[in-house]
Amino acid sequence: MLPRYPGDQPRDLSRPLEQVKVLVDARHEGQRLDVVLASVLSWRSRASIHRLIEAGRVHLEGRAASPSRRVKEGETIVVDVPQQADPSPDLSAAPELSVIHEDRWLLGIDKPAGMAVHPSGRRLGGTLIDLLHRRYRRHDDPSRDIVPRLLHRLDVETSGVVAVGLDEQFHQLVGRQFEEREVDKTYLAVVHGAPPERTGTIDHAIGPDSSSTVRLKQALRDDGHGLRAVTEYTVRESRRGYTLVELRPQTGRTHQLRVHMAAIGCPMVGDKLYGRDENAFLAHLEGRLTDEMKEWLVLDRHALHAHTLRFHHPMRGEDVVLVAPLPEDMAALLR
């Protein structure tokens, strides 16, 4: 997601991106201008960034600068983004949002699998936050202009509850509950096989998988290089070699639920990274999944669903529970 320039209003994501402003911070001190822009405009290649600079669309402190210019903390970079013939996807063709709760401060959405929650990398449009901005932003009427703010995130392939703040103070107060892990979350997953017990707790540290060629892959770590991770599970039902489990994470580590279930011999159906062969993950990224891979994956996404979210609603003075029912693709596995 693009950084917000200090003092600027939140960008309306329902409109094409016309300009990017970047305040150079300590992380970028002394780096080349083209390197800094490559980290911010992650969807553009280094060559296209050079073309922007050569075309005079990039200014550092109000002046044109060469790609090799070393930036300093506190300087401002401004990029005028050229508009394409079709700068953004047709959001009118996007799926309707499944609203499970709405009041003047809070929106609860049942996000479908396959939808990103916010722009990142090369995925710039058609995301959940794009659709929310399209629904709530009103630049022509400031009294009705609402800036939706995500309170948390889900992976692209994970379906289920996403909570969105419709009021800045509400977002800050509830955001603090998320940061301090005062929010109760439950997930539903369909896994291969069955856990050894009907209920149990997996308490095992997780850290980067040093044996994997996939940089983001995690693994159980016994060597002191992982962070403690705790997951409680309950078996809901088992059929046809699959089991529906309810998962309650007590910590929030990267890929925690997927790593923990795979570790007890019950990888999630459709999991390309923690299932039978991580090469399926690489093949998926490159668009070359084989028929054999598709057969053992069963689903085209990992079978993980954010089922419930409970937290204190500070404006109403009571707890609120957002619930998203089990989606059809996961339910069908158990019939």
C-alpha positions as CSV (number, residue, x, y, z in Angstrom):
1,M,0.0,0.0,0.0
2,L,1.3,3.5,-0.9
3,P,2.6,5.5,2.1
4,R,0.4,8.5,3.1
5,Y,2.2,11.8,2.9
6,P,2.0,13.8,6.2
7,G,-0.9,16.2,6.2
8,D,-2.6,14.8,3.1
9,Q,-6.1,13.5,3.2
10,P,-6.6,9.7,2.6
11,R,-6.6,9.0,-1.1
12,D,-9.9,8.1,-2.7
13,L,-9.2,4.6,-4.1
14,S,-12.2,4.7,-6.3
15,R,-10.4,7.2,-8.6
16,P,-7.3,6.7,-10.8
17,L,-3.9,7.3,-9.1
18,E,-2.6,10.6,-10.5
19,Q,0.2,11.6,-8.2
20,V,2.4,10.0,-5.6
21,K,4.2,12.0,-2.9
22,V,6.8,10.4,-0.8
23,L,8.5,11.8,2.3
24,V,12.0,10.3,2.5
25,D,12.5,8.7,6.0
26,A,15.5,7.2,7.8
27,R,15.1,3.9,6.0
28,H,15.8,5.5,2.6
29,E,18.5,7.9,3.7
30,G,21.4,7.8,1.2
31,Q,19.7,5.5,-1.3
32,R,19.4,6.2,-5.0
33,L,16.3,7.9,-6.2
34,D,15.4,5.0,-8.5
35,V,15.8,2.5,-5.7
36,V,13.5,4.4,-3.4
37,L,10.8,4.6,-6.1
38,A,11.2,0.9,-6.9
39,S,10.3,0.1,-3.3
40,V,7.3,2.5,-3.3
41,L,6.0,1.9,-6.8
42,S,6.3,-1.8,-6.5
43,W,4.1,-2.6,-9.4
44,R,6.5,-0.8,-11.8
45,S,9.8,-2.2,-13.2
46,R,13.1,-0.4,-12.7
47,A,13.1,0.4,-16.5
48,S,9.7,2.1,-16.3
49,I,10.8,4.1,-13.3
50,H,13.8,5.3,-15.3
51,R,11.4,6.3,-18.1
52,L,9.3,8.3,-15.6
53,I,12.4,10.2,-14.4
54,E,13.6,10.8,-18.0
55,A,10.2,12.1,-19.0
56,G,10.3,14.7,-16.3
57,R,7.5,13.2,-14.2
58,V,9.6,12.8,-11.0
59,H,10.7,15.8,-8.9
60,L,12.9,15.8,-5.8
61,E,12.4,18.9,-3.7
62,G,10.6,20.5,-6.7
63,R,13.4,19.9,-9.2
64,A,14.2,17.2,-11.7
65,A,16.8,14.7,-10.6
66,S,18.8,11.9,-12.0
67,P,18.1,8.2,-11.1
68,S,21.4,8.0,-9.3
69,R,20.8,11.0,-7.1
70,R,21.2,10.1,-3.4
71,V,18.1,11.2,-1.3
72,K,18.2,12.6,2.2
73,E,15.8,12.2,5.1
74,G,13.1,14.8,5.0
75,E,13.2,15.4,1.3
76,T,10.0,15.1,-0.8
77,I,9.6,13.1,-4.0
78,V,6.6,13.8,-6.2
79,V,5.7,11.5,-9.1
80,D,3.1,12.4,-11.7
81,V,1.6,9.1,-12.7
82,P,0.8,8.8,-16.5
83,Q,-2.8,7.7,-17.1
84,Q,-3.4,4.6,-19.2
85,A,-6.3,4.3,-21.6
86,D,-8.0,2.1,-19.0
87,P,-6.3,3.1,-15.7
88,S,-8.4,0.9,-13.4
89,P,-10.5,-2.2,-13.6
90,D,-14.2,-2.0,-14.3
91,L,-15.6,-2.1,-10.7
92,S,-19.1,-2.3,-12.0
93,A,-18.3,-5.9,-12.9
94,A,-17.0,-6.7,-9.4
95,P,-19.0,-8.9,-7.1
96,E,-21.5,-7.3,-4.8
97,L,-20.2,-6.8,-1.2
98,S,-21.7,-9.2,1.2
99,V,-22.5,-7.0,4.2
100,I,-23.0,-8.8,7.5
101,H,-23.1,-5.7,9.8
102,E,-23.4,-2.0,9.2
103,D,-23.8,1.0,11.6
104,R,-22.5,4.5,11.4
105,W,-19.1,3.5,12.8
106,L,-18.6,-0.1,11.7
107,L,-18.9,-2.2,8.6
108,G,-18.6,-6.0,8.6
109,I,-17.9,-7.7,5.2
110,D,-17.9,-11.4,4.3
111,K,-14.9,-11.3,1.9
112,P,-14.9,-13.9,-0.9
113,A,-11.8,-16.0,-1.5
114,G,-9.7,-14.5,-4.3
115,M,-10.3,-10.9,-3.5
116,A,-7.3,-8.9,-2.1
117,V,-8.2,-6.5,0.7
118,H,-6.0,-3.7,-0.4
119,P,-3.7,-2.8,-3.3
120,S,-0.2,-4.3,-3.1
121,G,2.5,-5.4,-5.6
122,R,1.0,-5.5,-9.0
123,R,-2.6,-5.9,-7.7
124,L,-3.7,-2.3,-7.9
125,G,-7.5,-2.4,-8.5
126,G,-10.5,-4.5,-7.8
127,T,-9.6,-4.9,-4.2
128,L,-12.0,-4.7,-1.2
129,I,-10.8,-1.2,-0.2
130,D,-11.4,0.0,-3.8
131,L,-15.0,-1.2,-3.6
132,L,-15.5,0.4,-0.2
133,H,-14.2,3.7,-1.4
134,R,-16.5,3.5,-4.4
135,R,-19.4,2.9,-1.9
136,Y,-18.6,5.6,0.7
137,R,-16.5,8.4,-0.7
138,R,-18.4,11.6,-1.6
139,H,-16.0,14.4,-2.7
140,D,-18.9,16.5,-4.0
141,D,-20.5,16.4,-0.6
142,P,-18.0,16.7,2.4
143,S,-20.8,16.2,4.9
144,R,-21.4,12.7,3.5
145,D,-17.8,11.8,2.6
146,I,-16.7,8.7,4.6
147,V,-13.2,7.3,4.5
148,P,-13.4,3.5,5.1
149,R,-10.4,2.1,7.0
150,L,-9.5,-1.6,7.3
151,L,-9.1,-2.8,10.9
152,H,-7.2,-5.9,10.0
153,R,-6.4,-8.0,6.9
154,L,-6.9,-11.4,5.3
155,D,-4.9,-13.2,2.7
156,V,-6.2,-13.2,-0.8
157,E,-7.2,-16.9,-0.7
158,T,-8.8,-16.7,2.8
159,S,-12.5,-15.9,2.9
160,G,-14.6,-14.5,5.7
161,V,-15.1,-11.6,8.1
162,V,-13.3,-8.3,7.5
163,A,-14.1,-5.4,9.9
164,V,-13.9,-1.9,8.5
165,G,-14.0,1.4,10.5
166,L,-16.3,4.1,9.1
167,D,-15.2,6.7,11.7
168,E,-11.6,7.8,12.5
169,Q,-12.0,7.7,16.3
170,F,-13.7,4.3,16.2
171,H,-10.9,3.0,14.0
172,Q,-8.3,4.2,16.4
173,L,-10.1,2.7,19.5
174,V,-10.9,-0.7,17.9
175,G,-7.5,-0.8,16.2
176,R,-5.9,-0.6,19.6
177,Q,-7.9,-3.7,20.6
178,F,-6.5,-5.6,17.6
179,E,-2.9,-4.4,18.5
180,E,-3.3,-5.5,22.1
181,R,-4.9,-8.9,21.0
182,E,-8.1,-8.2,22.8
183,V,-10.1,-9.4,19.8
184,D,-11.5,-13.0,19.7
185,K,-11.2,-14.7,16.4
186,T,-12.3,-18.1,15.2
187,Y,-11.6,-19.6,11.8
188,L,-13.0,-22.7,10.0
189,A,-10.7,-24.9,8.0
190,V,-11.2,-28.1,6.0
191,V,-8.1,-30.3,6.3
192,H,-6.9,-33.6,5.0
193,G,-7.2,-36.4,7.5
194,A,-8.1,-35.8,11.1
195,P,-6.3,-34.4,14.2
196,P,-5.3,-37.0,16.8
197,E,-7.8,-35.6,19.4
198,R,-11.2,-34.0,19.1
199,T,-9.8,-30.9,20.8
200,G,-6.3,-29.8,21.4
201,T,-3.7,-27.0,21.7
202,I,-0.7,-26.6,19.4
203,D,2.0,-24.6,21.2
204,H,5.0,-24.5,18.9
205,A,7.3,-21.6,17.8
206,I,7.2,-20.5,14.2
207,G,9.9,-18.8,12.1
208,P,11.2,-18.6,8.6
209,D,11.7,-21.9,6.8
210,S,15.5,-21.9,6.1
211,S,15.2,-25.0,4.0
212,S,12.6,-23.6,1.5
213,T,13.2,-21.7,-1.7
214,V,10.1,-19.7,-1.0
215,R,11.1,-16.7,1.0
216,L,7.8,-16.1,2.9
217,K,7.4,-19.8,3.9
218,Q,7.3,-20.4,7.7
219,A,8.1,-23.6,9.7
220,L,8.2,-24.9,13.2
221,R,11.4,-23.8,14.9
222,D,13.0,-25.5,17.9
223,D,16.3,-23.6,17.6
224,G,15.4,-20.4,19.3
225,H,14.9,-18.5,16.0
226,G,11.1,-18.7,16.1
227,L,8.3,-16.8,17.9
228,R,5.9,-18.6,20.2
229,A,2.7,-19.5,18.4
230,V,-0.4,-21.1,20.0
231,T,-3.5,-22.4,18.3
232,E,-6.5,-24.1,19.9
233,Y,-8.6,-26.4,17.7
234,T,-11.9,-28.3,17.9
235,V,-13.1,-30.9,15.4
236,R,-16.5,-30.0,14.0
237,E,-17.1,-33.0,11.7
238,S,-15.2,-35.6,9.5
239,R,-16.3,-37.0,6.2
240,R,-14.8,-38.5,3.0
241,G,-11.2,-38.1,4.4
242,Y,-11.7,-34.4,5.2
243,T,-12.2,-32.8,8.6
244,L,-13.8,-29.4,9.4
245,V,-12.0,-27.9,12.3
246,E,-12.6,-24.7,14.3
247,L,-9.4,-22.8,15.0
248,R,-8.8,-20.2,17.7
249,P,-5.4,-18.5,17.3
250,Q,-4.0,-17.2,20.6
251,T,-1.1,-15.5,18.9
252,G,-0.8,-13.9,15.4
253,R,2.2,-15.3,13.6
254,T,2.6,-15.3,9.8
255,H,0.7,-18.3,8.3
256,Q,0.3,-19.7,11.9
257,L,-2.9,-21.7,11.3
258,R,-1.7,-23.3,8.1
259,V,1.8,-24.2,9.6
260,H,0.3,-25.6,12.7
261,M,-2.3,-27.8,11.0
262,A,0.3,-29.1,8.5
263,A,2.6,-29.8,11.5
264,I,0.1,-32.3,13.0
265,G,-0.4,-34.1,9.7
266,C,-3.5,-32.2,8.6
267,P,-2.6,-29.7,5.9
268,M,-5.5,-27.5,4.7
269,V,-7.2,-28.6,1.5
270,G,-5.9,-26.5,-1.4
271,D,-2.8,-25.2,0.4
272,K,-0.1,-24.8,-2.2
273,L,2.7,-23.8,0.2
274,Y,2.2,-26.1,3.2
275,G,0.5,-29.1,1.4
276,R,2.1,-31.9,-0.5
277,D,4.6,-29.9,-2.5
278,E,5.6,-26.3,-2.2
279,N,6.4,-26.3,-6.0
280,A,2.7,-26.0,-6.5
281,F,3.0,-22.5,-4.9
282,L,5.7,-21.5,-7.4
283,A,3.8,-23.0,-10.3
284,H,0.7,-21.1,-9.3
285,L,2.6,-17.8,-9.3
286,E,3.9,-18.5,-12.8
287,G,0.5,-19.8,-14.1
288,R,1.7,-23.3,-14.8
289,L,-0.1,-25.6,-12.3
290,T,-0.3,-29.1,-13.8
291,D,-3.4,-31.2,-13.9
292,E,-1.8,-33.5,-11.3
293,M,-1.2,-30.6,-8.9
294,K,-4.8,-29.4,-9.4
295,E,-6.1,-32.9,-8.6
296,W,-4.4,-33.2,-5.3
297,L,-5.0,-29.6,-4.4
298,V,-8.7,-30.2,-4.8
299,L,-9.6,-26.5,-4.3
300,D,-8.1,-23.6,-6.2
301,R,-7.5,-21.8,-2.8
302,H,-6.6,-22.9,0.7
303,A,-9.7,-23.9,2.6
304,L,-9.5,-21.3,5.4
305,H,-12.3,-19.1,6.4
306,A,-12.5,-16.3,9.0
307,H,-15.7,-17.3,10.8
308,T,-16.2,-14.9,13.7
309,L,-14.8,-11.7,15.1
310,R,-15.7,-10.4,18.6
311,F,-14.6,-7.1,20.1
312,H,-15.9,-4.2,22.1
313,H,-17.8,-1.6,20.2
314,P,-16.7,1.6,22.0
315,M,-19.4,3.8,20.6
316,R,-22.3,1.5,21.6
317,G,-20.7,0.3,24.9
318,E,-21.2,-3.4,24.1
319,D,-19.5,-6.4,22.5
320,V,-20.2,-7.0,18.8
321,V,-19.8,-10.4,17.1
322,L,-19.4,-10.5,13.3
323,V,-20.2,-13.9,11.8
324,A,-19.6,-15.2,8.2
325,P,-21.1,-18.6,7.4
326,L,-19.1,-21.5,5.9
327,P,-18.7,-20.8,2.2
328,E,-20.1,-23.2,-0.4
329,D,-16.7,-24.4,-1.8
330,M,-15.6,-25.6,1.7
331,A,-19.1,-27.0,2.6
332,A,-19.2,-29.0,-0.6
333,L,-16.1,-31.0,0.5
334,L,-18.0,-32.4,3.4
335,R,-21.1,-33.6,1.5
